[in-house]
């Protein structure tokens, strides 16, 4: 009853490749949100 995590979830948690892609995905999402909040990056690059 105490084991609430499944083998599939443990496999995902212990897999460094999946963790790596998840980290990149979250980083890209944060970058998009931050860049969008500042009006995008085109103005900065052109300015």
C-alpha positions in Angstrom: 0.0 0.0 0.0 2.9 2.3 0.6 4.3 1.9 -2.9 2.4 4.5 -4.9 4.9 4.9 -7.8 4.5 2.5 -10.7 7.4 0.8 -12.6 6.7 3.1 -15.6 7.0 6.3 -13.5 10.2 4.9 -11.9 11.6 4.1 -15.3 11.0 7.7 -16.5 12.5 9.1 -13.3 15.6 7.0 -13.6 16.1 7.5 -17.3 18.7 10.4 -17.8 17.8 10.8 -21.5 14.1 11.5 -20.7 15.1 13.8 -17.9 17.5 15.6 -20.2 14.8 16.2 -22.8 12.2 17.2 -20.2 14.7 19.8 -18.8 15.3 21.2 -22.3 11.6 21.3 -23.0 10.9 23.2 -19.7 13.8 25.6 -20.4 12.5 26.4 -23.9 9.0 26.9 -22.5 10.4 29.3 -19.9 12.4 31.1 -22.5 9.4 31.6 -24.8 7.3 32.9 -21.9 10.1 35.3 -20.7 10.8 36.5 -24.3 7.1 36.9 -25.0 6.6 38.9 -21.8 9.3 41.3 -23.0 7.7 41.9 -26.4 9.7 39.2 -28.2 13.4 39.2 -29.1 13.2 40.6 -32.6 13.0 44.2 -31.4 16.1 43.7 -29.2 18.1 42.1 -32.1 17.1 44.8 -34.6 17.4 47.7 -32.3 
